[in-house]
């Protein structure tokens, strides 16, 4: 092998290693890899065998049909809530703060109530959660697809669209330790 080919081969190997290290650093972590959850996220239970959530559609404020695939490539905290659910309503401001404090985590808070998008937006605003995007599930597709029997329900979905953890009931999403944990998880 000539000296020139040898140098090109070495440069290619070094480039591949550097690209691999950069991709590894950018990937974030799995729930299982970053250590113990803080007490504020005790209800956020890791999923033993992460898998894709069932395909189910919901709607944004404009009435456009969406699915979790819409958010592919991002960490997502899917939160199913309703206006008539006291614990759901109490955690809405915490979700809004979490959205602000952990920019690499997309909060998808889907209303399971009977309110339309405008009513849902007004409700969020009146409960210190107006910064959350409006999503509705008027036909309760997520409830049916996930077999949910209680609210609130939060599901942490990784960049690949795999369910990593689930919380049945409210969590203290705005707790400083919870925020630090989720920043570490998402790589930011």
Secondary structure by P-SEA (a helix, b strand, c coil): ccaaaaaaaaaaaaaaaaaaaaaaaaccccccccccccccccccccccbbbbccccccccccccccccccccccccbbbbbccccaaaaaaaaaaaaaaaacccccccccccccccaaaaaaaaaaaccccccccccccaaaaaaaccccccbbbbbccccccccccccccccccaaaaaaaaaaacc
